[in-house]
Amino acid sequence: MGEWIELKASDGFQLRAWKAEPQGKARGALVVVQEIFGVNAHIRWVADGFAADGYLAIAPAIFDRGEPGFDAEYNPESMARGSALSQAIGRDAMLLDVAAAAKAAKAGGKVGVVGYCLGGTLAWMAAANLEGVDAAVGYYGGGIIGLNALKPRVPTMLHFGEKDAHIPLDGVRAISAAHPDVPVYTYPTGGHAFNRYGNAAYDPASATLARSRTLEFFNAKLI
């Protein structure tokens, strides 16, 4: 359903992005922001799924600044490589690429940002900092805890797994307390990356409920 395209960020950097178009007129647009494993088969599948739901979906390759074409398997070596790339590139630079994708996505209407893990943190940052973004959803973005002082300027929703060994529930509760206008959902059977279909981390009950809430949210905010 999708295809690779080229984007240009505001600082002139050129990056790839996976673009998935819906059948017929788009009901809105979504920027899908990757985990630390790149715009791999799973993230492309997620983007294709949102396109099937009627959205123009664009997933920017935010690691192109450090390693063009980065597409990693789920193993400790890849996790270490992805974490190192994330640190080397920095969130502010990656946010420029999210902004470039949001600009391109405007062809589909109002723009939402949805991100997973690293992408969940960037979705939170986009909600607070980026013009041209109308709503945001973050899945298990551990970096959000350290960015609790940010104030989203657009409607925002967050999802966390209660069995997530990487993100303390106390930190999640602090986010919810500091931002009473932000729906913060936790999932009793969900661990980290509970939405990662086809992987041992996948939790069907959590993923299904979170996706239904996400779609309901974007349908209300972007259409």
N, C-alpha and C positions, 0 to 999 in steps of 0.2 A: 504493500500500500504506500510506503514512503519512499523517499529518495534523498540523496545527499545534495546539499546546496552549499553555497559560499555566503558568508556574512562578513561585514566590515564593522568593527567596533569604532567608537568615537575617537580612539587614539590611533586609528589607522590600521590596527592589527586585523588580519584576515583569518577567519576560522571556518571550519566546516560545521554544518548542522544537519540533523535529520529532520526532514519535513514530511509530515503526513497530512494529506488533505482528505476532507470528508466527501461523501457522495452528495452532490448538490451544493446549495449555498450553506456556508458555515454559520452556525448559531453563535459563534464567538471564537476566541483563540486562546491557546494555552502554550506557555513556555514550560517545557518539561526539563527539569534540571537534575543532572546525573548524580549518582553516588561516586565514590572514589575509584570506581572501576571503569570509568569512561562511558561514552555513548555506545554501550555494548548491546548485545542481542536483547537483553531484558529491557533496557531503557527504550530501545527502538520499538519493542513490543508494547510497552506502556504508551508511547506516543501514538502508535497505530491504533491502540484500543480507544484512546480519546478521539481520534479521527472517526472511528466507527460510531462513536456517540454523537458525532456532528460538529466536532471542533477542529479547526485548523491547529495542528500541533507542531511545534518546532523545538527540537532538543539540541541546544548549542554544545559543541565539543569544547568545553571550558578548559580542558587540559591541553589543547593544541598549542597554547603559549609555552608549554614545557616539553611536551612530547607529542607531536602531531600524529594522529591516528591511534592514540592510546586506547586499547580495547582489551581489558584484562579478565582472566578467569578468577573465580572466587577461591583464593588460596592465600596462605600467609605471605608468600613472596609478593603477590600482586597487591595485597593490602599495604605492605610496606612501601612498595613503589608508588602506589596511589597516594598514600599519606605524605610521602616525601614531595611528590609533585604538588599536592595541595599547599603544603607549606612554602615551597619555592615560588609558586605563582602568586599566592596571596588572594584573600577574598575580594579585595577591592578591584583587582584586575579581572577576576572571574565575573564580578558583578557588571563590569563593562560589557562582557560577552552576553550576559543575561539581558542587558539593556538592548544590545544589538538584535537579539532574537525577538524581544518584545516589539521593537520598532518594525521588524519584518512581519511579525504576526498580526499587526494592526490591519492587514488586508482582510483578516477574518472577523473584524469587529472589536468589541471590548476584549481586553487582554487579562488573563489570569496567569499566575506563576504557580506551578506545583513542583515541589522538589523533594528528594529522598536522601536522608543522611546528610552528607555535605550539601546536597541540593536543598534539603529542608532548611538548613541554616541560611543559605543564600535566598530562599524564598522569603524568609523573615526579614532579611536585610533589604530585599527588593520592596517589600511592603512598606518599609519605613523610609526608603531613600530614592526610589526610582519614579520618575515621571513616566506617564504612559502605561502604568500598571493599575488595573482596576480591582483586583482581588488576588489573594494568595493563600496557598495551602502548603503547610510543611509537614512532612512525615519524619519522625524520629531524628530531628536535627539537634544533635547534642550541643553544637555551638551556640544554640539559642540561649542556653542557660547563662552563658557569659555575656550575652547581649540583651539581657532582660531589660536594660534601661531604654532600649530602642522603643519607639512608639509607632506602631503601624499607622499609616495614613489612609489605608484602604481596608475593607473588610478582610479579615484573616482568620484562618482555622488551623489548628495544630492537632497532630496525632502522635501518640507515644504508646509503646508497649510496656506493660507493667513488669514484664520479665526481661526487660532490656538491661543487660549487664553493663552497658556502656553509659547509660543515662540514668542518674539517680532520680527516684521518684520525688524526693524532697525538692530537687531542682525544678521538676515539672510542676509541682504544686506551687512553687514560688512564682513561676511564670503565670499560672492561672490566677493567683492572688493579685499580682501586679497589673494584670490586664483583664479585668472582669468582662470587658466587651469582646474578648477573643474566645471563641469556643475551643477548649482544650480537652480532647478526648483521650482517655487511656483505655487500653484493651487488656483484660486480665490474662488472656492466654498468649498475648503477643510478645515476642522478643524483638531484638533489633532486626531491622530489615524484614518485618513480617509480611510486607507486600511483595517480596522478591519471589515471584512465581517460578516454580521449577527448581528451587534451591531448598536446602535443608532448613533455612531460616523461615520459609514461607509458612504462614499460619492462615488457613483458609477462612476461618470465622472472622478473625480480625481484619484481614484484607478485604473481604467482601463487605463488611459493615463500614469500614473506613472509606472504601470506594463509593458506596452508595451515599454516604454523607458528603463526600467531596463533590460528587456530581450534582447532588441536590443544591449544595452551596453555590457552585459555579453556575448552575442553571438559574438560580435566583439573582446572582450578582452580575452576570455577564450578558444575559439575554434581554 
